[in-house]
Amino acid sequence: MRKPALKDPSIRRSITLFRAFLSEQTEPERCYDLLARDAAAQVARYVPLAGRVVVDVGGGSGHFTEEFRRHGAHCYLFEPDLRELAARGRTPDGAVVADGYLLPLADGTADVCFSSNVLEHVADPQTFLSEMVRVTRPGGLIYVSFTNWLSPWGGHETAPWHYLGAERARERYRRRTGRSAKHAVGENLFRIHIGPTLRHVRGREDVSVVSARSRYWPFLADAVTRVPGLREVATWNLLLILRRRP
């Protein structure tokens, strides 16, 4: 029997997720199964998932899609990278190879449009968000989270050395591991910041902001995103819960 998601927020949850994240390279199934359970539970706070249409944008090998289906949702995965789709040795049922900039869906298809840790990997996050909004029905929910550049993990596998410059961090990674880093700034990783992102979503007329918080913090998860400067470092990962306006 699968364990239920941990209480959010809580110190136990934050420590458990952090430990799982540290072992992502060696135990990816455990890491992403845990993260998927946690994310589905977060969405379920705002909308009952059974029978709902969920669109998983950039969901990789399908951990989130499968978890939403366990909750009874009709979930569909859209992923542009064939290597990510097949990372678990199989392609998730019903997966579609498609770019998040141009989803092959009619307007207002989804009850929930979901994207976990994808926004920092797209060159034009505003267009990406607009496409998520477009495919969500009026009153529907949009879940989007991302790791901002100035967080301690902003450089991904090269962190925290990205604070000294992206190229310097990549070179250090190559010397230490003997291989090139998976992510390169300007190619598949981009410098996204919390302040401009919050101003963008709050200024949109087609969505309302239900929640803007640190995804992983055990306390003051909302408060930390309200402090300019500090939030760019301390938030770690910004979680936005948006509601599509009529």
C-alpha positions as CSV (number, residue, x, y, z in Angstrom):
1,M,0.0,0.0,0.0
2,R,1.4,3.4,-0.9
3,K,2.0,5.8,1.9
4,P,0.0,9.0,1.9
5,A,1.7,12.4,1.2
6,L,3.3,14.0,4.2
7,K,1.7,17.0,5.9
8,D,2.4,20.2,4.1
9,P,4.0,22.3,5.4
10,S,5.9,20.4,8.0
11,I,9.6,20.0,9.0
12,R,9.3,16.3,8.4
13,R,8.0,16.8,4.9
14,S,10.8,19.3,4.0
15,I,13.5,17.0,5.4
16,T,12.1,14.0,3.6
17,L,11.9,15.7,0.3
18,F,15.3,17.2,0.6
19,R,16.9,13.9,1.4
20,A,15.1,12.3,-1.6
21,F,16.3,15.1,-3.8
22,L,19.9,14.5,-2.8
23,S,19.6,11.0,-4.0
24,E,17.9,11.8,-7.3
25,Q,20.8,10.6,-9.4
26,T,21.0,7.2,-7.6
27,E,17.4,6.6,-6.7
28,P,15.3,8.6,-9.2
29,E,12.2,6.4,-8.8
30,R,12.0,7.0,-5.1
31,C,12.7,10.7,-5.5
32,Y,10.1,11.4,-8.2
33,D,7.4,9.1,-6.7
34,L,7.6,11.0,-3.5
35,L,7.5,14.3,-5.3
36,A,4.5,13.2,-7.4
37,R,2.6,12.1,-4.3
38,D,3.3,15.5,-2.7
39,A,2.3,17.5,-5.7
40,A,-0.9,15.6,-6.3
41,A,-1.9,16.1,-2.7
42,Q,-1.2,19.9,-3.1
43,V,-3.5,20.1,-6.1
44,A,-6.2,18.0,-4.3
45,R,-6.5,20.7,-1.7
46,Y,-8.0,23.0,-4.3
47,V,-9.9,20.6,-6.6
48,P,-11.1,17.0,-6.2
49,L,-9.2,15.0,-8.7
50,A,-11.5,12.1,-9.4
51,G,-13.0,12.4,-12.9
52,R,-11.1,15.7,-13.7
53,V,-9.0,16.3,-16.8
54,V,-5.4,17.0,-15.8
55,V,-2.8,18.2,-18.4
56,D,0.8,17.4,-17.3
57,V,3.1,19.8,-19.3
58,G,6.7,18.7,-19.5
59,G,6.1,15.8,-17.1
60,G,9.2,13.8,-18.3
61,S,8.9,10.1,-17.8
62,G,5.4,10.2,-16.3
63,H,5.6,10.1,-12.5
64,F,3.2,12.9,-12.0
65,T,0.8,11.7,-14.7
66,E,0.6,8.2,-13.1
67,E,0.0,9.7,-9.6
68,F,-2.9,11.9,-10.9
69,R,-4.4,8.8,-12.4
70,R,-4.1,7.0,-9.1
71,H,-6.3,9.8,-7.7
72,G,-8.9,9.0,-10.4
73,A,-8.1,11.9,-12.8
74,H,-7.9,11.6,-16.5
75,C,-4.3,12.8,-16.9
76,Y,-2.5,13.4,-20.2
77,L,1.2,13.9,-20.5
78,F,2.8,16.3,-23.0
79,E,6.6,16.1,-23.2
80,P,8.9,17.4,-26.0
81,D,11.9,15.3,-25.2
82,L,11.8,11.6,-26.3
83,R,14.8,10.8,-24.1
84,E,12.9,12.0,-21.0
85,L,9.8,10.1,-22.0
86,A,11.7,6.9,-22.2
87,A,13.9,7.5,-19.2
88,R,12.2,4.7,-17.2
89,G,12.6,2.2,-20.0
90,R,9.0,2.6,-21.2
91,T,6.9,5.4,-22.5
92,P,3.9,6.3,-20.3
93,D,0.5,5.3,-21.7
94,G,-1.2,8.1,-23.7
95,A,1.9,10.3,-23.7
96,V,2.1,12.9,-26.5
97,V,5.3,14.4,-27.9
98,A,4.5,18.1,-27.9
99,D,6.0,21.4,-27.0
100,G,4.6,23.4,-24.1
101,Y,4.6,26.5,-26.2
102,L,2.0,25.0,-28.6
103,L,-0.1,22.3,-27.0
104,P,-2.3,20.3,-29.3
105,L,-5.4,21.0,-27.2
106,A,-8.5,23.1,-27.7
107,D,-9.1,26.2,-25.5
108,G,-10.4,25.3,-22.0
109,T,-9.8,21.6,-22.2
110,A,-8.3,21.0,-18.8
111,D,-9.7,21.2,-15.3
112,V,-6.1,21.4,-14.0
113,C,-3.0,22.3,-16.0
114,F,0.1,21.2,-14.2
115,S,3.8,21.9,-14.6
116,S,6.5,20.9,-12.2
117,N,10.0,22.4,-12.5
118,V,9.8,23.1,-16.2
119,L,9.6,26.9,-16.3
120,E,13.4,27.4,-15.7
121,H,14.0,25.3,-18.8
122,V,12.1,27.4,-21.3
123,A,13.4,30.5,-23.0
124,D,10.1,32.3,-23.0
125,P,8.3,31.6,-19.7
126,Q,5.5,34.1,-20.3
127,T,4.5,32.4,-23.5
128,F,4.7,29.0,-21.8
129,L,2.4,30.3,-19.0
130,S,0.0,31.8,-21.5
131,E,-0.4,28.4,-23.2
132,M,-1.1,26.8,-19.9
133,V,-3.8,29.3,-19.2
134,R,-5.3,28.9,-22.7
135,V,-5.9,25.2,-22.3
136,T,-7.4,25.6,-18.8
137,R,-11.2,26.0,-18.5
138,P,-12.6,29.1,-16.8
139,G,-12.5,28.4,-13.1
140,G,-9.9,25.7,-13.6
141,L,-6.6,25.5,-11.7
142,I,-3.0,26.1,-13.0
143,Y,-0.2,24.6,-10.9
144,V,3.3,25.8,-11.9
145,S,6.6,25.5,-9.9
146,F,10.1,26.3,-10.8
147,T,13.6,26.7,-9.3
148,N,14.7,30.3,-9.7
149,W,18.2,31.1,-10.7
150,L,19.4,32.8,-7.5
151,S,18.2,29.9,-5.3
152,P,21.0,27.7,-3.8
153,W,19.9,25.0,-6.4
154,G,19.4,27.4,-9.3
155,G,22.3,26.0,-11.3
156,H,21.0,22.5,-10.9
157,E,23.8,20.0,-11.0
158,T,26.4,22.8,-11.0
159,A,25.0,24.5,-7.9
160,P,26.0,26.3,-5.8
161,W,28.9,27.3,-8.0
162,H,26.6,29.0,-10.4
163,Y,26.8,32.0,-8.0
164,L,30.3,32.5,-9.4
165,G,29.1,32.4,-13.0
166,A,27.4,29.8,-15.2
167,E,30.4,29.0,-17.3
168,R,32.8,28.7,-14.4
169,A,30.4,26.4,-12.7
170,R,30.1,24.2,-15.8
171,E,33.9,24.0,-16.1
172,R,34.2,23.0,-12.5
173,Y,31.6,20.3,-13.0
174,R,33.4,18.9,-16.0
175,R,36.8,18.8,-14.2
176,R,35.2,17.1,-11.1
177,T,33.1,14.5,-12.9
178,G,34.8,14.1,-16.3
179,R,31.6,14.8,-18.2
180,S,29.7,17.8,-19.3
181,A,26.8,19.1,-17.2
182,K,23.3,18.2,-18.5
183,H,22.2,21.8,-18.3
184,A,23.7,24.8,-20.0
185,V,22.5,28.3,-19.4
186,G,20.9,29.8,-22.5
187,E,20.3,26.4,-24.0
188,N,18.1,24.3,-21.7
189,L,18.4,26.3,-18.4
190,F,17.5,30.0,-18.1
191,R,17.9,32.7,-15.5
192,I,14.4,33.1,-14.2
193,H,13.6,35.2,-11.1
194,I,10.8,35.4,-8.6
195,G,10.1,39.1,-8.6
196,P,9.4,39.5,-12.3
197,T,7.4,36.3,-12.4
198,L,5.2,37.4,-9.6
199,R,4.6,40.8,-11.2
200,H,3.7,39.1,-14.5
201,V,1.1,36.7,-13.1
202,R,-0.4,39.4,-10.8
203,G,-0.7,41.7,-13.8
204,R,-2.5,39.2,-15.9
205,E,-6.3,39.7,-16.5
206,D,-6.9,36.0,-17.3
207,V,-5.8,34.5,-14.0
208,S,-6.0,35.2,-10.3
209,V,-3.3,34.2,-7.9
210,V,-4.6,31.7,-5.3
211,S,-1.2,31.1,-3.7
212,A,2.4,32.1,-4.2
213,R,4.7,30.3,-1.8
214,S,7.9,28.4,-1.4
215,R,7.2,24.8,-2.5
216,Y,9.4,23.1,0.1
217,W,9.7,25.4,3.1
218,P,8.4,24.0,6.4
219,F,7.2,27.3,7.7
220,L,6.5,30.9,6.5
221,A,6.2,29.5,3.0
222,D,4.0,32.4,1.9
223,A,5.9,35.1,3.8
224,V,9.3,34.4,2.3
225,T,8.0,35.2,-1.2
226,R,6.9,38.7,-0.1
227,V,10.3,40.0,0.8
228,P,12.2,41.4,-2.3
229,G,15.8,40.3,-2.5
230,L,15.5,37.7,0.2
231,R,12.9,35.7,-1.8
232,E,15.3,35.3,-4.7
233,V,17.7,33.3,-2.5
234,A,15.5,31.9,0.3
235,T,12.4,30.6,-1.7
236,W,14.4,27.8,-3.4
237,N,11.4,26.8,-5.5
238,L,8.4,29.0,-6.2
239,L,5.0,27.4,-6.3
240,L,2.2,29.3,-8.0
241,I,-1.4,28.2,-7.8
242,L,-3.5,30.2,-10.3
243,R,-7.2,30.2,-11.1
244,R,-8.4,30.8,-14.7
245,R,-10.8,33.7,-14.7
246,P,-14.0,33.6,-16.8
